Amino acid sequence: MHLKSLFQSRIFGALFVLGTLCFLSSHVSAQYAPPKTPPEDLKTGFDSITEEQAKSFLSVLAGPQFEGRGTGQVGYIKAAHWVAGKLAEYGLEPAGNGETYFQTMPLTRRIALMDKCKVLGPDGFELPGKNNIGFDRMTETGEVTGEVVFLTLQGKNSRLPEDLNLREKIVIYSADKESAGRAPFLIARKRPAASMRIIDGTPVSISQNLFPGRRRRATSVSGTISKDAASKITAAVGAEADWSENAGVVETGKELTLTIAMREEKAGAPNVIAWLEGSDPELKDEYVVIGAHLDHLGIRNGKVYPGADDNGSGSTAVLSIARAMAMNPVKPKRSVLFMWFTAEEVGLLGSRYYTDNPIHPLDKMTCMLNIDMVGRNEDTGQEGDLDADNEGHIHLVGSQRGDEKLHELILAANEHVGFEFELDMESVWNRSDQINFYNQGVPVAFMFGGMHPDYHQPSDQAANINFKKIASAAKLYYLALHGVANHGRFAPNSEKEKKSK
């Protein structure tokens, strides 16, 4: 899920239990309610969605070979091709550009030329960039100069002094395992010219992506530095060699200059798109969309962010549904467009690119179902809202903002799964990819498992996933897809009406 969403207030409302008319004011049970047997003509696909299948998909998507699926990074490209390979295996039709499974969003990639980068310091100090430093983000100017400040952050509640001035300075910092996730954000708020985290091993630079339609601007530099290189800089500026052993700040009064040689090249990040043709000759040109964002944070500050829940879980669920619908002998009347979006984490850009450049006419799209983070039980840390309280609970967001029939069809599908729906997260309904479809007048629904402590952390790993929840979410939307694809056209939502006036 896009980061900005998590800092909006939650509005707690009623909880919807099985059926369409029974509302409750509090949690009754943490478990799933007893489900009804699925319709016989949909049973083959329904039964193919299993916890074991979800685990096999997610262990690959959140595995080391895809390196957190960062948009524009090699790991994301590998993941996109892997998903496309599965779609071809299941017999789904390519629905991207040029009879491929890909709709590629253009971007510019900025690449550091490390053999030409260097660090300059007092008294003629010079350190080559290659094998000593690595960049995650670079500035357009190609050079930054600032006073060196050493920081050591320790513990999950680490803080920086409120009166600490890091503006336009070069920060070299050490962060232990508990503080590593929050350290870049704490430092970035102080607006340094550069921040470099000390790591074990050899630093590696990753490319920086510049997206179309987003204003270019000079930004601060961030990246990693080896222990050996940090020790050499420590000696060059006359700081105590053991500064990193205890939490604190060391202001040196000495300046460093980072020179960054780089080149830019045209590149792209693909949405992955597949098509299942509807069974009704007169209705198959109309279609429903089901989607999930495939990207996560990738490699940042030398750390891999696997994104098992965010959004390996949603990507797994949509892939499980695609497989199930391809296997099931009975197909829905209208067609289904399956989508795995790029660049959600950097501003919902992949889904926006599709709605700005639709491959199938938007006026033939009847609704859009989105899945984001359905692999964990919500755990806010508050009493009554912990992991153990939320086994059978899931959030349904945005489905009541358009045609009421869409909401009702999802509730009817849930009778065969048994989730207890929570309808209390409308504050985040526009923070995932469905918002770009809603803004085109398309009725949407967003299924979301809720927040937990591993959100946007390297600890969001497959080992922490609730595979029953992923399989249940996939089964629910599998049935819902058949329901909405067989239903007549839905009324456009209010956003469409507003735009037409």
C-alpha positions in Angstrom: 0.0 0.0 0.0 1.1 3.5 -0.8 2.8 5.0 2.3 0.8 8.2 2.6 -2.4 6.3 3.4 -1.2 5.1 6.8 -1.1 8.5 8.4 -4.7 9.4 7.9 -7.2 9.0 10.8 -9.3 5.9 11.0 -13.0 6.2 11.2 -14.5 3.3 13.2 -17.9 2.1 11.9 -20.1 -0.9 12.0 -18.9 -4.4 11.3 -20.8 -6.4 8.7 -21.1 -10.1 9.4 -22.4 -12.8 7.0 -25.5 -11.9 5.0 -26.5 -8.6 3.6 -28.6 -7.0 6.3 -27.1 -7.8 9.7 -24.9 -5.1 11.2 -23.0 -5.5 14.4 -21.3 -2.8 16.6 -18.4 -4.9 17.8 -16.3 -7.9 17.0 -18.1 -11.1 17.9 -15.5 -13.7 16.9 -12.0 -13.7 15.6 -12.7 -16.8 13.5 -14.4 -17.3 10.1 -18.1 -18.0 10.1 -19.3 -21.4 8.8 -19.5 -20.9 5.0 -22.0 -22.3 2.5 -20.9 -24.7 -0.2 -20.0 -22.8 -3.4 -22.2 -23.1 -6.5 -21.6 -26.4 -8.3 -20.7 -24.8 -11.6 -17.9 -22.8 -9.9 -16.6 -25.5 -7.6 -13.7 -26.6 -9.8 -12.0 -23.2 -9.8 -13.0 -22.5 -6.2 -11.4 -25.7 -4.9 -8.2 -25.1 -6.8 -7.5 -22.0 -4.6 -5.6 -23.5 -1.6 -3.2 -22.3 1.1 -0.5 -24.5 -0.4 -0.9 -22.9 -3.8 -0.8 -19.4 -2.2 2.4 -20.4 -0.4 4.0 -21.6 -3.5 3.3 -18.3 -5.3 4.3 -16.0 -2.5 7.5 -17.8 -1.6 8.7 -16.9 -5.1 7.3 -13.3 -5.2 8.7 -12.4 -1.8 11.8 -14.6 -2.3 15.4 -13.4 -2.6 15.5 -13.6 -6.4 13.0 -10.7 -6.9 14.8 -8.4 -4.3 11.6 -6.7 -3.1 10.3 -5.9 -6.6 11.3 -2.3 -6.6 9.8 -0.4 -9.5 12.5 0.1 -12.1 14.8 -2.4 -10.4 15.9 -5.7 -11.8 13.9 -7.6 -9.2 10.6 -6.1 -10.4 11.3 -6.9 -14.0 12.0 -10.5 -13.1 8.8 -10.7 -11.1 6.8 -9.2 -13.9 8.2 -11.8 -16.3 7.5 -14.6 -13.8 3.9 -13.6 -13.5 3.6 -13.4 -17.3 5.0 -16.9 -17.6 2.3 -18.2 -15.2 -0.4 -16.5 -17.2 0.9 -18.1 -20.4 1.0 -21.4 -18.7 -2.7 -21.1 -17.7 -3.7 -20.1 -21.2 -4.8 -16.6 -20.5 -4.5 -14.2 -23.4 -1.9 -11.4 -23.4 -3.7 -8.0 -23.0 -0.7 -5.6 -23.0 0.9 -3.7 -25.9 1.9 -5.5 -29.0 0.3 -8.8 -28.1 2.4 -9.1 -24.9 1.5 -9.3 -21.3 3.1 -6.0 -20.6 1.9 -2.4 -20.8 5.2 -0.5 -20.2 5.1 2.8 -18.4 8.0 5.0 -19.6 10.5 6.4 -17.2 14.0 7.7 -17.1 16.7 5.8 -15.3 19.6 7.6 -13.6 22.6 5.4 -13.2 25.7 6.1 -11.1 29.1 5.5 -12.8 30.9 4.3 -9.7 34.4 4.1 -11.2 34.1 7.9 -11.7 32.6 8.8 -8.4 34.7 9.8 -5.4 34.8 11.3 -1.9 37.0 14.3 -1.3 38.0 15.6 2.2 40.4 17.8 4.1 44.2 17.8 3.4 43.9 16.2 0.0 41.9 13.2 1.2 40.4 11.2 -1.7 38.4 8.0 -1.6 37.3 6.2 -4.8 33.5 5.5 -5.0 33.7 2.0 -6.4 33.4 -0.7 -3.7 33.3 2.0 -1.0 30.0 3.7 -1.4 26.7 3.1 -3.2 23.8 5.4 -4.1 20.1 4.9 -3.8 19.3 8.5 -4.7 21.4 11.1 -6.5 21.2 14.9 -7.0 21.0 16.5 -10.5 24.0 18.7 -9.7 26.3 15.7 -9.5 28.1 17.1 -6.5 27.3 17.8 -2.8 29.5 19.4 -0.2 28.7 19.7 3.5 30.0 19.4 7.1 30.4 15.8 8.2 28.1 14.6 11.0 28.4 11.0 12.4 25.2 9.5 13.9 24.6 6.3 15.8 21.0 5.1 16.2 20.1 2.2 18.4 16.8 0.6 19.5 13.3 0.6 18.0 12.4 3.8 19.8 15.5 5.7 18.6 15.1 9.5 18.2 17.2 12.4 17.0 17.5 15.5 19.2 14.8 18.1 18.2 17.4 20.9 18.0 19.9 18.9 15.9 20.7 20.8 12.7 21.5 18.5 9.8 20.5 20.8 7.0 22.9 20.7 4.1 25.3 18.5 6.0 26.7 15.1 5.0 25.5 12.4 7.5 27.3 9.1 7.9 25.3 6.9 10.3 25.3 3.5 12.0 21.9 1.9 12.7 21.3 -1.4 14.5 18.7 -3.9 13.3 15.9 -2.4 15.4 16.4 1.2 14.3 17.4 0.6 10.6 13.9 0.8 9.3 13.1 4.2 10.7 16.6 5.8 10.6 16.3 7.0 7.0 13.0 8.8 7.7 14.3 10.4 10.9 17.4 11.7 9.1 15.5 12.8 5.9 13.2 15.0 8.0 16.3 17.1 9.0 17.1 17.9 5.3 20.7 16.8 5.0 22.7 17.2 1.8 23.5 13.5 1.9 23.0 10.5 4.2 25.1 7.3 4.0 24.4 4.3 6.1 27.3 2.1 7.2 26.9 -1.5 6.1 28.8 -4.8 6.2 30.0 -5.9 2.8 30.4 -4.0 -0.4 27.9 -1.2 -1.2 26.0 -1.4 -4.4 24.3 1.5 -6.3 20.8 1.1 -7.6 19.3 3.2 -10.4 17.1 6.1 -9.6 13.8 6.4 -11.5 12.4 9.6 -12.9 8.7 9.2 -13.8 6.8 11.0 -16.5 4.6 13.9 -15.3 6.5 14.3 -12.1 8.6 17.5 -11.7 12.4 16.9 -11.6 14.2 18.6 -8.8 17.5 18.5 -7.1 17.2 16.2 -4.1 19.5 15.1 -1.3 21.8 12.1 -1.8 21.3 8.8 0.0 23.0 5.5 0.0 25.4 3.2 1.8 29.1 3.2 2.8 31.4 0.3 3.8 32.8 0.1 7.3 36.3 0.4 5.9 35.4 3.6 4.0 33.7 5.1 7.0 36.8 4.4 9.1 39.0 6.2 6.6 36.7 9.2 6.6 36.6 9.1 10.4 40.4 9.4 10.5 40.5 12.0 7.8 38.2 14.4 9.7 39.9 13.7 13.1 36.9 12.0 14.8 37.2 9.4 17.5 37.5 5.9 15.9 34.9 4.4 18.3 32.1 7.0 17.7 29.7 4.3 16.5 29.8 2.2 19.6 27.2 4.3 21.5 24.1 6.1 20.4 24.7 9.8 19.8 25.9 12.6 17.5 29.4 13.6 16.5 29.7 17.0 14.8 33.1 17.2 13.2 33.3 20.8 11.7 35.1 19.3 8.7 33.7 19.2 5.2 33.4 16.4 2.6 32.5 16.6 -1.0 30.7 13.7 -2.9 31.2 13.8 -6.6 28.7 11.7 -8.5 29.2 10.8 -12.1 26.0 9.5 -13.8 24.2 8.9 -17.0 20.5 8.8 -17.8 18.7 6.4 -20.1 15.2 5.7 -21.3 13.6 2.8 -19.5 10.2 1.4 -18.5 8.2 -0.4 -15.8 5.5 -2.8 -17.0 2.0 -3.4 -15.8 1.3 -7.1 -16.3 -2.1 -7.6 -18.0 -4.1 -10.7 -19.1 -7.5 -11.3 -20.6 -10.1 -14.0 -20.0 -12.8 -13.8 -22.7 -16.4 -13.9 -21.6 -18.7 -16.7 -22.7 -21.6 -14.5 -24.0 -20.9 -13.4 -27.6 -23.0 -10.2 -27.1 -21.4 -9.2 -23.8 -17.8 -10.3 -24.1 -16.6 -6.9 -25.2 -17.7 -5.6 -21.8 -15.3 -6.5 -18.9 -14.5 -6.4 -15.3 -11.1 -5.7 -13.8 -9.3 -7.3 -10.9 -6.0 -6.0 -9.9 -3.2 -5.8 -7.3 0.1 -3.9 -7.3 3.1 -6.1 -7.9 5.8 -3.6 -6.8 7.2 -3.0 -3.4 10.1 -1.0 -2.0 12.9 -3.1 -3.5 16.4 -2.4 -2.2 16.8 0.7 -0.1 19.7 1.8 2.0 21.4 -1.6 1.3 18.4 -3.5 2.7 15.9 -5.7 0.8 12.2 -5.0 1.6 10.5 -8.3 0.5 6.9 -7.0 0.6 5.4 -10.4 1.4 2.1 -8.8 2.5 2.5 -5.5 0.7 1.7 -6.6 -1.9 2.9 -10.1 -2.5 -0.3 -11.3 -0.9 -2.6 -9.4 -3.2 -0.5 -10.4 -6.3 -0.7 -14.0 -5.1 -4.5 -13.8 -4.7 -5.0 -12.3 -8.2 -2.7 -15.0 -9.7 -4.6 -17.7 -7.8 -7.9 -16.3 -9.2 -6.6 -16.2 -12.7 -5.6 -19.8 -12.5 -8.9 -20.8 -11.0 -11.0 -19.0 -13.6 -8.9 -20.5 -16.4 -9.4 -24.0 -14.9 -13.1 -23.7 -14.3 -15.2 -25.1 -17.2 -17.9 -22.4 -16.8 -16.8 -18.9 -17.7 -18.5 -15.6 -16.8 -20.6 -13.8 -19.5 -18.4 -10.7 -19.6 -14.6 -10.8 -20.0 -12.2 -10.4 -17.1 -9.0 -8.2 -17.3 -6.4 -9.3 -14.8 -3.8 -6.6 -13.8 -0.7 -6.4 -11.7 0.3 -2.8 -11.4 3.7 -1.2 -11.3 4.8 1.9 -9.3 2.0 1.9 -6.7 4.4 2.6 -3.9 5.7 5.7 -5.6 2.3 7.3 -6.1 -0.2 4.9 -7.8 1.5 5.6 -11.1 1.0 2.2 -12.9 -2.8 2.2 -12.5 -2.9 5.9 -13.4 -0.9 5.1 -16.5 -3.4 2.4 -17.5 -6.5 4.7 -17.0 -4.8 7.4 -19.0 -3.8 5.0 -21.7 -6.4 2.2 -21.7 -5.9 -0.8 -23.9 -9.6 -1.7 -23.7 -12.2 1.1 -23.7 -13.0 2.4 -20.3 -16.6 2.7 -21.2 -16.7 -1.1 -21.5 -15.4 -1.6 -18.0 -18.2 -2.3 -15.6 -16.3 -2.4 -12.2 -12.9 -2.8 -10.7 -11.9 -5.1 -7.7 -8.6 -4.4 -6.0 -6.6 -6.4 -3.5 -3.8 -4.9 -1.3 -2.3 -6.5 1.8 -4.5 -9.6 2.5 -1.8 -11.8 4.0 -1.8 -10.8 7.7 -4.2 -10.3 10.5 -4.6 -6.7 11.4 -2.5 -5.8 14.5 -2.6 -2.1 15.5 -1.2 -2.8 19.0 -4.5 -1.6 20.6 -6.5 -3.8 22.9 -9.1 -5.7 21.0 -7.4 -5.1 17.7 -4.4 -7.5 17.9 -3.4 -10.3 15.6 -5.4 -13.0 17.6 -8.5 -10.8 17.4 -8.6 -10.6 13.6 -8.2 -14.1 12.2 -11.5 -14.0 10.3 -11.8 -10.3 9.8 -11.0 -8.3 6.7 -11.7 -4.7 5.5 -14.0 -4.0 2.6 -13.4 -0.5 1.4 -15.1 1.7 -1.2 -17.7 -0.7 -2.3 -20.6 1.5 -1.0 -19.4 4.6 -2.9 -21.0 3.5 -6.2 -23.8 1.2 -7.3 -25.1 -0.6 -4.1 -25.5 -3.8 -6.1 -21.7 -4.2 -6.3 -21.5 -4.2 -2.5 -24.4 -6.7 -2.3 -22.8 -9.1 -4.8 -19.6 -9.1 -2.8 -21.5 -9.8 0.4 -23.3 -12.7 -1.3 -20.0 -14.2 -2.5 -18.7 -14.0 1.1 -21.5 -16.4 2.3 -19.3 -19.1 0.7 -16.1 -17.9 2.5 -17.1 -16.6 5.9 -15.2 -13.4 6.5 -16.4 -10.9 9.0 -16.2 -7.7 7.1 -15.1 -4.5 8.7 -16.4 -1.3 7.1 -14.3 1.1 9.1 -11.3 2.0 6.8 -12.8 4.5 4.3 -10.0 6.8 5.3 -7.7 4.8 3.1 -10.0 3.9 0.3 -8.3 6.3 -2.1 -4.8 5.2 -1.2 -4.5 2.2 -3.5 -4.9 1.6 -7.2 -8.7 1.5 -7.3 -8.9 5.3 -6.9 -7.7 5.8 -10.5 -10.5 3.7 -11.8 -13.1 5.3 -9.5 -12.0 8.7 -10.8 -13.0 7.5 -14.3 -16.5 6.7 -13.0 -16.0 3.0 -12.5 -17.5 1.4 -9.4 -14.8 -0.1 -7.2 -14.2 -2.3 -4.2 -11.0 -2.7 -2.2 -10.2 -5.7 0.0 -7.5 -4.9 2.7 -6.3 -6.9 5.6 -5.2 -4.0 7.8 -2.0 -2.7 9.3 0.6 -4.6 11.3 4.1 -3.8 12.7 6.0 -5.2 9.7 4.4 -2.7 7.2 7.1 -1.2 5.0 9.9 -3.0 6.9 12.4 -5.6 5.9 10.6 -8.0 8.2 7.5 -8.1 5.9 8.5 -11.7 4.9 6.8 -14.8 3.8 7.5 -16.5 7.1 5.0 -14.1 8.8 2.1 -14.7 6.3 -1.3 -16.1 7.0 -1.9 -18.2 3.9 -5.4 -19.1 4.9 -6.3 -15.4 4.7 -4.8 -15.1 1.2 -6.7 -18.2 0.0 -9.9 -17.0 1.5 -9.6 -13.6 0.0 -8.9 -15.2 -3.4 -11.9 -17.5 -3.1 -14.1 -14.5 -2.2 -13.1 -12.4 -5.2 -13.2 -15.5 -7.5 -16.9 -15.9 -6.7 -17.5 -12.1 -6.7 -15.9 -11.8 -10.2 -18.4 -14.3 -11.6 -21.2 -12.4 -9.9 -20.3 -9.0 -11.1 -19.3 -10.2 -14.6 -22.8 -11.9 -15.0 -24.6 -8.9 -13.6 -25.9 -6.1 -15.8 -24.1 -2.8 -16.1 -23.5 -0.9 -12.9 -24.5 2.7 -12.5 -21.5 5.1 -12.8 -20.3 6.4 -9.5 -20.7 10.0 -8.4 -17.3 11.0 -9.7 -18.3 10.3 -13.2 -21.5 12.2 -12.8 -19.6 15.2 -11.4 -17.2 15.2 -14.3 -20.0 15.1 -16.9 -21.6 18.3 -15.6 
